[in-house]
Amino acid sequence: MIEHIYALHAGDVIFYTGRSNDLKRRYGEHIRSADPEGTLKERVIHQLLQDGHKIELRILESGTAEQLQGKEDEYIINLRAEGHPLTNDRAGDSPLLIFEPSGEPVIPWSVELFENADWKKDDPKAKSGEWCAWIKGVQFFRVGKSKLRMWHPEFGEWQLGRINSDAYANTCAKLTPGTEQNKKFLEQVAQVRRHRG
């Protein structure tokens, strides 16, 4: 029997990869699973549909069960390395919501993204006592309700101060392109880089 490794994607962004011998049935199951209170994948599908994104299924590879042995894990690792925010359980808690395909609705930064994020312990980049969550492609770390920091390929590591709604709102403004706080933040990052260089 032929099986397929497939990807669910919105625009050019892949957010899930799986394996099935019945793609039509599996695609329908995924779409019907949309749930704002469900798993990360179910919340992503719900949010994408709410925001008007078209979710498509793409075949990545086909073959027998023997030929595809270990391939799903390989795709998960490689797609994550390429920057796709996979919601597979084995892929970690990559949040949704990195989705910003060109010309499509953009999910804005909001305090709710922080409050509803899947904060987990034991991330390799976490320091002692820190919880970690990926939110819109940025890795955040927190210690209880006292400290918050982030890591982003553009900004590097950055301390964000005490955790409360104001801190989250301020962080949202810093990370929203075009806002005054974002412009000041980018200037601040550039200045720190000049001093380090």
Backbone bond lengths (Angstrom), bond angles and torsions (degrees), N, CA, C in turn:
res aa  C-N    CA-C-N  psi(-1)  N-CA   C-N-CA  omega(-1)  CA-C   N-CA-C  phi
1 M - - - 1.451 - - 1.539 109.02 -
2 I 1.320 116.77 135.51 1.457 121.76 -179.66 1.530 109.46 -84.71
3 E 1.320 114.99 133.02 1.459 121.80 175.62 1.527 109.10 -117.55
4 H 1.319 115.25 165.16 1.459 119.90 -176.88 1.526 110.50 -132.93
5 I 1.322 116.78 137.95 1.460 121.81 164.30 1.523 104.68 -90.81
6 Y 1.333 116.67 128.29 1.461 119.84 -174.87 1.528 110.02 -131.03
7 A 1.300 114.23 164.36 1.462 121.01 176.56 1.514 109.19 -127.05
8 L 1.329 116.81 140.41 1.458 122.22 167.19 1.519 106.68 -96.67
9 H 1.327 116.29 133.30 1.461 118.16 -177.55 1.525 110.74 -144.19
10 A 1.325 114.57 156.32 1.467 123.19 172.43 1.521 105.15 -124.20
11 G 1.322 116.78 116.46 1.449 118.80 -171.76 1.526 108.98 63.60
12 D 1.310 116.63 -134.26 1.462 120.73 179.58 1.520 112.79 -92.50
13 V 1.331 116.96 5.51 1.461 120.82 -173.97 1.525 110.51 -101.67
14 I 1.318 115.90 118.34 1.466 121.46 177.97 1.527 108.14 -87.97
15 F 1.352 116.55 130.06 1.462 118.37 -179.89 1.530 113.35 -119.18
16 Y 1.334 117.79 -1.83 1.466 119.39 177.77 1.520 108.56 -160.69
17 T 1.317 116.43 142.20 1.459 120.20 171.30 1.523 108.85 -130.91
18 G 1.322 115.23 142.48 1.454 120.12 -177.27 1.521 110.99 -149.22
19 R 1.321 115.08 -171.37 1.472 121.39 -176.44 1.521 108.39 -139.87
20 S 1.337 116.71 135.17 1.468 120.33 -178.09 1.520 109.80 -160.31
21 N 1.339 114.92 155.60 1.465 119.55 172.29 1.530 110.93 -103.88
22 D 1.341 117.07 4.10 1.466 121.84 178.36 1.530 108.23 -140.98
23 L 1.316 116.18 86.89 1.456 120.99 -172.27 1.523 113.02 -67.31
24 K 1.329 117.62 -36.46 1.460 120.39 -179.78 1.530 110.48 -62.70
25 R 1.334 115.44 -47.32 1.469 119.83 178.57 1.526 110.80 -62.57
26 R 1.335 115.77 -44.58 1.466 119.81 -175.88 1.528 111.67 -66.38
27 Y 1.323 116.85 -40.09 1.460 120.18 178.39 1.539 109.91 -61.32
28 G 1.341 116.32 -45.43 1.465 120.21 178.10 1.515 112.08 -59.53
29 E 1.339 116.43 -40.72 1.472 120.22 178.47 1.520 110.72 -61.70
30 H 1.330 116.14 -42.79 1.465 119.18 179.38 1.525 111.06 -61.59
31 I 1.326 117.40 -48.29 1.465 120.62 -177.09 1.533 110.76 -63.64
32 R 1.329 116.26 -40.78 1.475 120.19 179.65 1.528 112.10 -70.01
33 S 1.338 117.10 -17.96 1.469 119.93 -177.16 1.533 112.50 -80.09
34 A 1.338 118.17 -6.32 1.473 121.54 -177.60 1.528 110.17 -50.42
35 D 1.336 116.12 126.10 1.464 120.09 -174.85 1.534 108.74 -156.77
36 P 1.335 117.81 119.11 1.473 119.45 -178.59 1.523 113.26 -66.47
37 E 1.333 117.74 -13.59 1.466 121.42 179.70 1.531 112.06 -113.14
38 G 1.331 117.42 7.89 1.456 120.40 -172.81 1.517 113.57 -88.83
39 T 1.326 115.36 -154.00 1.459 121.38 177.79 1.522 109.31 -65.91
40 L 1.323 116.32 171.32 1.455 119.86 179.00 1.526 110.90 -56.66
41 K 1.336 117.62 -46.41 1.468 120.83 179.32 1.532 111.06 -60.27
42 E 1.329 117.06 -43.23 1.459 121.12 -178.98 1.525 111.27 -65.85
43 R 1.335 116.55 -36.41 1.464 119.91 177.48 1.521 110.74 -69.77
44 V 1.342 116.61 -38.34 1.463 120.66 178.11 1.526 110.27 -62.28
45 I 1.323 116.55 -48.04 1.467 120.15 -179.97 1.519 110.30 -60.44
46 H 1.335 116.41 -44.59 1.470 120.21 178.23 1.524 110.75 -58.18
47 Q 1.342 116.87 -48.42 1.461 121.00 -176.86 1.524 111.67 -64.62
48 L 1.329 115.90 -42.39 1.466 119.26 179.54 1.525 111.44 -62.54
49 L 1.328 116.66 -43.56 1.462 120.16 178.72 1.531 110.92 -64.96
50 Q 1.354 116.09 -41.02 1.467 120.03 178.48 1.524 111.28 -61.03
51 D 1.338 115.53 -36.77 1.468 120.62 -176.27 1.530 112.64 -86.99
52 G 1.321 116.39 3.69 1.454 119.76 174.83 1.512 116.04 84.27
53 H 1.338 117.48 14.84 1.460 119.79 177.25 1.526 110.20 -76.81
54 K 1.312 116.88 147.57 1.454 122.16 174.33 1.529 107.84 -92.54
55 I 1.318 116.74 122.56 1.464 121.67 178.95 1.517 108.34 -97.35
56 E 1.318 116.62 126.39 1.456 121.48 -178.39 1.521 110.33 -124.24
57 L 1.333 115.00 159.67 1.456 121.88 177.43 1.531 108.19 -113.61
58 R 1.323 115.67 132.39 1.462 121.53 -179.68 1.529 108.42 -125.58
59 I 1.334 117.11 133.75 1.468 121.31 176.29 1.524 108.31 -78.88
60 L 1.325 115.98 127.81 1.467 121.22 177.98 1.528 111.96 -95.55
61 E 1.346 115.79 -36.12 1.465 120.10 -179.18 1.526 108.55 -164.55
62 S 1.333 116.30 147.07 1.465 121.54 178.63 1.518 109.50 -128.98
63 G 1.333 115.08 153.26 1.457 119.72 177.95 1.507 110.66 169.07
64 T 1.323 116.03 -173.76 1.460 120.76 176.84 1.528 108.79 -77.47
65 A 1.328 115.54 168.00 1.461 119.99 178.45 1.524 110.63 -56.64
66 E 1.324 116.63 -39.79 1.465 120.60 -179.81 1.532 110.96 -66.42
67 Q 1.332 116.53 -41.50 1.470 120.16 -179.00 1.528 112.13 -67.37
68 L 1.327 116.79 -29.02 1.460 120.36 -176.84 1.529 113.04 -96.30
69 Q 1.314 117.46 4.27 1.461 120.26 -178.46 1.532 110.17 -57.97
70 G 1.343 116.26 124.39 1.459 122.30 179.27 1.517 114.77 80.18
71 K 1.332 117.40 -6.22 1.468 120.50 -175.31 1.531 112.95 -70.77
72 E 1.335 117.10 -35.55 1.469 118.66 -178.87 1.528 110.38 -61.53
73 D 1.343 116.35 -45.66 1.466 119.71 178.16 1.522 110.98 -62.19
74 E 1.320 116.73 -38.03 1.465 121.37 179.23 1.531 110.37 -62.27
75 Y 1.335 116.09 -43.80 1.465 119.37 178.43 1.523 111.34 -65.53
76 I 1.320 117.30 -39.93 1.470 120.48 178.64 1.527 109.88 -58.02
77 I 1.323 116.32 -48.61 1.465 120.60 -178.87 1.524 110.91 -62.43
78 N 1.335 116.70 -47.70 1.462 120.30 -175.87 1.527 112.60 -68.67
79 L 1.334 117.02 -39.74 1.464 119.31 179.84 1.529 111.01 -68.30
80 R 1.335 116.97 -38.76 1.469 119.23 174.76 1.521 110.30 -61.01
81 A 1.345 116.61 -42.30 1.468 120.57 -179.98 1.525 111.45 -62.72
82 E 1.337 117.37 -29.40 1.467 121.62 178.09 1.529 112.19 -80.57
83 G 1.337 116.35 -4.25 1.464 120.08 176.92 1.507 115.67 98.62
84 H 1.333 118.20 6.54 1.464 120.01 177.89 1.530 109.09 -76.62
85 P 1.333 118.36 132.46 1.464 122.23 -175.78 1.527 111.73 -83.75
86 L 1.311 117.16 72.81 1.464 120.07 -175.85 1.515 111.41 -66.40
87 T 1.323 114.27 143.86 1.462 121.03 178.81 1.525 111.28 -105.25
88 N 1.329 117.63 8.39 1.462 120.53 176.77 1.521 109.51 -58.44
89 D 1.337 117.27 140.25 1.461 120.70 179.21 1.521 111.22 -53.73
90 R 1.323 115.78 -43.99 1.456 119.65 -177.67 1.514 112.62 -73.17
91 A 1.331 116.60 -9.47 1.468 119.70 -178.55 1.522 111.76 -92.17
92 G 1.322 118.07 3.47 1.450 119.48 -178.89 1.519 110.99 87.24
93 D 1.320 117.68 -172.64 1.454 118.84 -175.49 1.512 110.81 -102.00
94 S 1.290 115.51 64.83 1.448 121.11 174.88 1.514 107.65 -72.44
95 P 1.289 120.90 117.50 1.425 119.96 -172.94 1.461 109.72 -78.02
96 L 1.021 116.64 153.60 1.420 135.53 171.35 1.416 105.05 -42.42
97 L 0.583 121.10 -164.46 1.401 136.31 135.57 1.499 110.06 71.30
98 I 1.345 110.24 22.98 1.448 116.92 166.12 1.521 106.11 -85.87
99 F 1.335 117.98 -6.60 1.439 121.20 -170.85 1.483 113.22 -64.99
100 E 1.315 115.85 115.75 1.443 120.28 172.85 1.524 107.87 -144.58
101 P 1.360 118.82 55.20 1.457 119.04 177.82 1.519 109.90 -60.11
102 S 1.321 116.79 142.45 1.463 119.76 -175.02 1.521 110.58 -60.83
103 G 1.316 114.76 139.69 1.456 120.82 177.31 1.513 114.13 78.54
104 E 1.320 118.45 1.10 1.456 121.03 -178.88 1.526 109.42 -112.14
105 P 1.335 118.19 163.33 1.458 119.44 179.44 1.533 110.85 -58.76
106 V 1.322 115.96 143.05 1.462 121.72 179.57 1.516 108.40 -105.00
107 I 1.315 116.95 132.77 1.464 120.73 177.04 1.524 106.82 -78.36
108 P 1.324 118.58 116.93 1.467 120.18 -173.57 1.525 112.21 -75.95
109 W 1.334 114.87 159.65 1.459 119.85 170.98 1.513 108.46 -65.91
110 S 1.314 116.24 140.65 1.463 120.26 176.81 1.521 108.38 -153.69
111 V 1.316 115.27 155.95 1.466 120.79 177.80 1.526 109.78 -58.63
112 E 1.352 116.20 -33.99 1.463 120.03 -178.96 1.535 111.93 -61.97
113 L 1.335 117.18 -32.01 1.462 119.26 177.81 1.524 110.57 -59.42
114 F 1.347 116.51 -39.19 1.460 120.25 178.53 1.526 110.79 -71.93
115 E 1.322 115.62 -45.32 1.466 119.48 -175.71 1.521 111.74 -67.33
116 N 1.348 117.46 -31.96 1.463 120.65 -177.42 1.518 113.89 -98.33
117 A 1.322 117.15 3.11 1.468 120.65 -178.92 1.525 110.45 -66.28
118 D 1.322 115.64 155.62 1.461 121.25 177.20 1.526 109.05 -87.30
119 W 1.331 116.24 88.38 1.455 121.82 179.57 1.517 108.96 -77.86
120 K 1.328 116.31 127.78 1.466 120.81 -177.69 1.514 110.00 -133.77
121 K 1.321 115.10 155.11 1.470 121.15 176.02 1.519 109.72 -93.24
122 D 1.327 115.13 171.66 1.469 123.04 171.22 1.522 114.21 70.21
123 D 1.327 118.68 27.41 1.458 119.62 171.24 1.528 107.82 -73.54
124 P 1.345 117.73 141.73 1.465 119.29 -178.59 1.531 114.25 -57.51
125 K 1.339 117.66 -29.84 1.467 120.34 -178.50 1.524 112.80 -89.49
126 A 1.338 117.44 -4.81 1.463 120.53 -177.30 1.519 110.63 -76.27
127 K 1.330 114.57 146.43 1.462 120.76 174.15 1.518 107.92 -89.01
128 S 1.325 116.02 172.88 1.459 120.93 -177.28 1.526 111.12 -55.12
129 G 1.335 116.38 127.30 1.460 122.04 176.68 1.515 115.16 82.65
130 E 1.327 118.56 0.18 1.456 120.28 -176.27 1.529 112.39 -88.45
131 W 1.334 114.74 145.64 1.451 123.17 169.47 1.517 107.26 -102.54
132 C 1.335 117.01 149.38 1.464 120.98 -175.11 1.525 110.28 -127.09
133 A 1.333 115.84 145.71 1.473 121.76 171.92 1.523 108.34 -148.04
134 W 1.330 116.04 142.94 1.460 122.11 171.92 1.520 107.19 -95.94
135 I 1.328 116.23 126.16 1.459 120.55 179.39 1.526 107.55 -133.08
136 K 1.323 116.99 116.10 1.468 123.12 179.34 1.523 112.39 50.44
137 G 1.333 116.57 41.51 1.449 120.10 174.69 1.517 114.70 84.30
138 V 1.319 117.34 2.49 1.459 121.70 178.47 1.523 107.72 -112.71
139 Q 1.327 116.55 134.83 1.459 120.31 179.82 1.529 108.90 -93.92
140 F 1.332 116.14 121.43 1.460 121.77 -179.58 1.523 109.95 -110.08
141 F 1.320 115.07 146.88 1.457 122.33 177.77 1.519 107.54 -129.80
142 R 1.328 115.98 140.02 1.464 118.88 176.24 1.518 109.94 -139.32
143 V 1.338 115.00 153.07 1.457 121.95 172.79 1.515 105.79 -117.66
144 G 1.335 115.92 111.41 1.466 119.66 -178.37 1.517 110.78 50.22
145 K 1.325 115.88 -130.41 1.467 119.92 177.14 1.516 109.98 -116.73
146 S 1.338 115.58 27.26 1.459 117.87 -174.90 1.519 114.76 -112.14
147 K 1.335 118.50 -32.02 1.457 119.37 -175.44 1.522 110.64 -134.61
148 L 1.323 115.00 145.08 1.460 121.64 178.08 1.519 107.87 -139.76
149 R 1.325 116.11 133.37 1.460 120.49 173.16 1.514 108.02 -139.91
150 M 1.331 116.11 165.90 1.449 120.16 -178.50 1.513 109.87 -137.63
151 W 1.333 114.97 159.23 1.452 120.96 170.54 1.527 107.82 -132.00
152 H 1.332 115.12 130.29 1.458 121.53 -178.17 1.519 107.09 -143.36
153 P 1.348 118.68 138.92 1.466 119.40 -177.38 1.525 113.13 -58.36
154 E 1.330 117.56 -29.50 1.466 120.22 -179.58 1.521 112.22 -81.72
155 F 1.332 117.08 -37.22 1.456 121.25 -173.33 1.528 113.31 -100.47
156 G 1.340 117.15 -18.09 1.460 119.82 -172.90 1.514 109.77 76.36
157 E 1.338 116.73 -153.34 1.471 120.87 179.77 1.516 108.89 -89.27
158 W 1.345 115.70 139.69 1.456 119.67 -175.67 1.521 110.06 -146.10
159 Q 1.334 116.78 133.60 1.465 121.81 175.55 1.527 108.55 -84.82
160 L 1.326 117.44 137.48 1.462 120.98 -175.28 1.527 113.63 -117.80
161 G 1.306 118.22 -1.15 1.465 119.41 174.23 1.512 114.28 92.87
162 R 1.331 114.63 -167.54 1.463 120.78 -175.76 1.525 111.34 -65.58
163 I 1.324 115.53 151.01 1.457 120.50 -177.05 1.523 110.37 -94.95
164 N 1.309 115.12 120.16 1.462 123.41 169.98 1.533 105.65 -163.83
165 S 1.316 117.01 179.89 1.467 119.20 -176.83 1.522 111.63 -60.59
166 D 1.339 117.04 -36.48 1.464 119.83 179.06 1.520 110.68 -64.04
167 A 1.331 116.73 -40.92 1.468 120.26 179.91 1.526 110.29 -64.16
168 Y 1.317 117.09 -42.07 1.461 120.09 178.98 1.535 110.14 -65.83
169 A 1.331 116.59 -43.63 1.462 120.08 179.94 1.524 110.43 -62.55
170 N 1.330 116.97 -41.29 1.457 121.70 178.63 1.528 110.33 -63.63
171 T 1.333 116.38 -40.48 1.466 120.79 178.37 1.531 110.34 -64.69
172 C 1.337 116.95 -41.54 1.467 120.37 177.39 1.523 110.32 -58.05
173 A 1.340 116.82 -42.99 1.463 120.54 -179.37 1.530 110.84 -66.40
174 K 1.332 116.59 -39.58 1.470 120.07 179.07 1.521 111.62 -62.81
175 L 1.318 116.60 -33.80 1.461 120.65 -173.86 1.529 112.88 -97.92
176 T 1.328 117.71 5.34 1.459 121.12 176.87 1.522 108.80 -96.94
177 P 1.337 117.92 108.42 1.462 120.46 -176.40 1.518 112.39 -53.54
178 G 1.333 115.09 136.55 1.452 120.37 175.27 1.510 115.42 94.47
179 T 1.352 118.22 -16.13 1.461 119.09 177.87 1.525 108.87 -74.81
180 E 1.327 116.11 158.68 1.467 120.23 179.00 1.526 110.63 -59.88
181 Q 1.346 116.70 -42.05 1.463 119.74 179.76 1.525 111.11 -64.85
182 N 1.341 116.79 -35.03 1.456 120.03 177.99 1.523 110.10 -65.35
183 K 1.339 116.62 -43.61 1.468 120.01 179.26 1.528 110.64 -61.71
184 K 1.348 116.40 -44.38 1.472 120.17 179.29 1.525 110.79 -64.29
185 F 1.329 115.78 -39.42 1.465 120.55 -179.75 1.528 110.27 -63.62
186 L 1.338 116.76 -44.91 1.461 120.49 179.01 1.531 110.86 -62.09
187 E 1.331 116.79 -39.01 1.472 120.63 176.96 1.527 110.56 -64.27
188 Q 1.331 116.01 -41.70 1.456 121.37 179.49 1.526 110.80 -63.33
189 V 1.352 116.08 -44.62 1.471 120.62 178.15 1.526 110.29 -61.20
190 A 1.342 116.71 -43.96 1.469 120.88 179.82 1.518 110.79 -62.17
191 Q 1.339 116.80 -39.55 1.457 120.39 -179.87 1.525 110.98 -66.05
192 V 1.314 117.28 -42.72 1.467 120.90 178.28 1.529 109.78 -62.18
193 R 1.328 116.83 -41.21 1.463 120.19 179.74 1.524 111.48 -63.82
194 R 1.345 116.29 -39.29 1.464 119.31 178.69 1.525 110.51 -62.56
195 H 1.345 116.63 -41.24 1.474 120.53 179.92 1.522 111.64 -66.19
196 R 1.359 115.31 -36.81 1.472 119.23 -179.73 1.532 111.43 -73.67
197 G 1.365 115.57 -31.44 1.456 120.76 -175.43 1.493 111.67 -74.11
